[in-house]
């Protein structure tokens, strides 16, 4: 039995909580857990709405004009968070 076959067999016996813990362990072992999880995230297959398309176009236009993202702290202050 190959290592992948053994992993599949072990996975099929795990609870959802155990599988989550195993995923966390694999992510840590990869050296870059965020990249590891993002590379394995499901594809967003929901249709893009007109409002989302407009927001993306606006953000790209801002970027092309040299306008960067707003720091989170500024957003928090504006909305009275913290």
C-alpha positions as CSV (number, residue, x, y, z in Angstrom):
1,X,0.0,0.0,0.0
2,X,1.4,3.4,-1.0
3,X,1.6,6.4,1.4
4,X,-1.2,8.1,-0.4
5,X,-3.4,5.0,-0.1
6,X,-2.6,4.8,3.7
7,X,-3.5,8.5,4.0
8,X,-6.8,8.0,2.2
9,X,-7.6,5.1,4.4
10,X,-6.8,7.1,7.6
11,X,-8.8,10.0,6.3
12,X,-11.9,7.9,5.8
13,X,-11.9,6.9,9.4
14,X,-11.4,10.4,10.9
15,X,-14.0,12.7,12.3
16,X,-14.4,16.2,10.8
17,X,-12.5,17.6,13.8
18,X,-9.6,15.1,13.4
19,X,-9.4,15.9,9.7
20,X,-9.2,19.6,10.5
21,X,-6.3,18.9,12.9
22,X,-4.6,16.8,10.3
23,X,-4.9,19.6,7.8
24,X,-3.4,22.0,10.3
25,X,-0.5,19.7,10.8
26,X,0.1,19.3,7.1
27,X,-0.1,23.1,6.6
28,X,2.5,23.7,9.4
29,X,4.8,21.0,7.8
30,X,4.7,22.8,4.5
31,X,6.7,25.8,5.7
32,X,4.2,28.3,4.5
33,X,0.8,27.4,6.0
34,X,-1.1,30.3,4.5
35,X,0.1,29.5,1.0
36,X,-0.5,25.8,1.6
37,X,-4.2,26.4,2.6
38,X,-4.8,28.9,-0.2
39,X,-3.5,26.5,-2.8
40,X,-5.9,23.9,-1.5
41,X,-9.0,26.2,-1.1
42,X,-12.0,25.3,-3.2
43,X,-12.5,27.4,-6.3
44,X,-15.0,30.2,-5.9
45,X,-17.7,29.1,-8.3
46,X,-20.4,31.6,-7.4
47,X,-21.3,33.9,-10.2
48,X,-19.8,37.4,-9.9
49,X,-22.4,40.1,-9.4
50,X,-22.4,43.5,-11.2
51,X,-21.6,45.3,-7.9
52,X,-18.5,43.1,-7.4
53,X,-17.4,43.7,-11.0
54,X,-17.7,47.5,-10.4
55,X,-15.8,47.3,-7.2
56,X,-13.0,45.3,-8.8
57,X,-12.8,47.8,-11.7
58,X,-12.7,50.7,-9.3
59,X,-9.9,49.1,-7.3
60,X,-7.9,48.3,-10.4
61,X,-8.3,51.9,-11.6
62,X,-7.2,53.2,-8.2
63,X,-4.1,50.9,-8.4
64,X,-3.3,52.2,-11.8
65,X,-3.4,55.8,-10.5
66,X,-1.1,54.9,-7.7
67,X,-3.7,54.8,-5.0
68,X,-2.9,52.0,-2.5
69,X,-5.1,50.2,-0.1
70,X,-6.4,51.9,3.0
71,X,-4.6,50.7,6.1
72,X,-6.9,48.6,8.4
73,X,-6.3,50.9,11.3
74,X,-7.7,53.9,9.3
75,X,-10.9,51.8,8.5
76,X,-11.3,50.9,12.1
77,X,-11.0,54.5,13.2
78,X,-13.5,55.6,10.5
79,X,-16.0,53.1,11.7
80,X,-15.3,53.5,15.4
81,X,-13.8,50.1,16.0
82,X,-11.1,49.9,18.7
